[in-house]
Amino acid sequence: MYIDTTQEELLRERLRCGDKEALFSLMIIYYNDLFKYALKFTSDPELTKDLVNQFFIHVWENRTNLYKAEKIKPYLIVSFLICHCLMFKMINRYKGQLQEEMACVLNGRSCVQNEKK
């Protein structure tokens, strides 16, 4: 969905003033873009939905920062990435460990990591 500069400025002002309808408008406009972006990192639609929903709560709680952004969409994407970057790394690390453990089990090998002495 396209939003012109005037609409964007109005939306930011409404958010800054605490208008919850403005948050819902923001979600309607940008939810799908953020969802598609986040899905690249998680590959899990349910987890992605939770992350994006939680992010919009974060946006609401920090709505005065959005007011400072020149453009809303780039701000949202960068903020989302920063907000969840560590979580994405942990998810990917955990998925890798889980895949290794599953391969060990399927091949009948021990999955216990050798500890360094």
C-alpha positions as CSV (number, residue, x, y, z in Angstrom):
1,M,0.0,0.0,0.0
2,Y,1.3,3.4,-0.9
3,I,1.2,6.4,1.5
4,D,2.2,9.8,0.3
5,T,4.4,12.3,2.3
6,T,1.4,14.3,3.5
7,Q,-0.4,11.2,4.8
8,E,2.8,10.0,6.4
9,E,3.3,13.3,8.3
10,L,-0.3,13.2,9.5
11,L,0.1,9.6,10.6
12,R,3.3,10.4,12.5
13,E,1.6,13.4,14.2
14,R,-1.4,11.3,15.2
15,L,0.9,8.6,16.6
16,R,2.9,11.2,18.6
17,C,-0.4,12.5,20.1
18,G,-1.3,9.0,21.2
19,D,-3.9,8.2,18.6
20,K,-4.3,4.4,18.7
21,E,-6.2,4.4,15.4
22,A,-3.0,5.8,13.8
23,L,-1.2,2.7,15.1
24,F,-3.8,0.5,13.5
25,S,-3.4,2.4,10.3
26,L,0.3,1.9,10.5
27,M,-0.2,-1.8,10.9
28,I,-2.6,-2.0,8.0
29,I,-0.1,-0.2,5.8
30,Y,3.2,-1.9,6.8
31,Y,2.4,-5.2,8.5
32,N,2.7,-7.3,5.4
33,D,6.0,-5.8,4.3
34,L,7.5,-6.3,7.8
35,F,6.1,-9.9,7.9
36,K,7.7,-10.8,4.6
37,Y,11.0,-9.2,5.6
38,A,11.0,-11.0,9.0
39,L,10.0,-14.4,7.5
40,K,13.3,-14.4,5.6
41,F,15.1,-14.7,9.0
42,T,12.8,-17.1,10.8
43,S,11.2,-19.3,8.2
44,D,8.4,-19.8,10.7
45,P,5.1,-17.9,10.0
46,E,3.8,-18.2,13.5
47,L,7.0,-17.0,15.1
48,T,7.2,-14.2,12.5
49,K,3.6,-13.1,13.3
50,D,4.4,-12.9,17.0
51,L,7.6,-10.9,16.4
52,V,5.9,-8.4,14.1
53,N,3.0,-8.0,16.5
54,Q,5.4,-7.5,19.4
55,F,7.3,-5.0,17.3
56,F,4.2,-2.9,16.7
57,I,3.8,-2.8,20.5
58,H,7.4,-1.5,20.7
59,V,6.6,1.1,18.0
60,W,3.6,2.3,20.1
61,E,5.7,2.5,23.3
62,N,8.4,4.5,21.4
63,R,6.2,6.5,19.1
64,T,8.0,9.7,19.7
65,N,11.0,8.2,17.9
66,L,8.9,7.5,14.8
67,Y,8.1,11.2,14.7
68,K,11.8,12.0,14.1
69,A,12.0,9.6,11.1
70,E,12.1,11.1,7.6
71,K,10.3,8.1,6.1
72,I,8.3,5.6,8.0
73,K,8.9,2.4,6.1
74,P,12.7,2.4,6.2
75,Y,12.5,3.4,9.9
76,L,10.3,0.5,10.7
77,I,12.4,-2.0,8.8
78,V,15.7,-0.9,10.4
79,S,14.1,-0.6,13.8
80,F,12.6,-4.1,13.4
81,L,16.0,-5.5,12.5
82,I,17.8,-3.8,15.4
83,C,15.0,-4.8,17.8
84,H,15.1,-8.5,16.8
85,C,18.6,-9.0,15.4
86,L,19.9,-10.8,18.5
87,M,16.8,-13.0,18.5
88,F,17.3,-13.9,14.9
89,K,20.9,-14.9,15.6
90,M,19.7,-17.1,18.5
91,I,17.0,-18.7,16.5
92,N,19.4,-19.5,13.6
93,R,22.0,-20.9,16.1
94,Y,19.3,-23.0,17.8
95,K,18.0,-24.3,14.5
96,G,21.6,-25.3,13.5
97,Q,22.1,-27.1,16.8
98,L,18.7,-28.9,16.5
99,Q,19.5,-30.0,13.0
100,E,22.9,-31.4,14.1
101,E,21.2,-33.3,17.0
102,M,18.5,-34.7,14.8
103,A,21.2,-35.9,12.3
104,C,23.1,-37.6,15.2
105,V,19.9,-39.4,16.3
106,L,19.0,-40.5,12.8
107,N,22.5,-41.8,12.2
108,G,22.6,-43.6,15.6
109,R,25.5,-41.5,16.9
110,S,26.0,-39.9,20.3
111,C,24.9,-36.2,20.3
112,V,26.8,-35.3,23.4
113,Q,29.5,-32.6,22.6
114,N,32.9,-33.4,23.9
115,E,34.0,-30.9,26.6
116,K,37.4,-29.4,26.4
117,K,39.6,-30.3,29.4
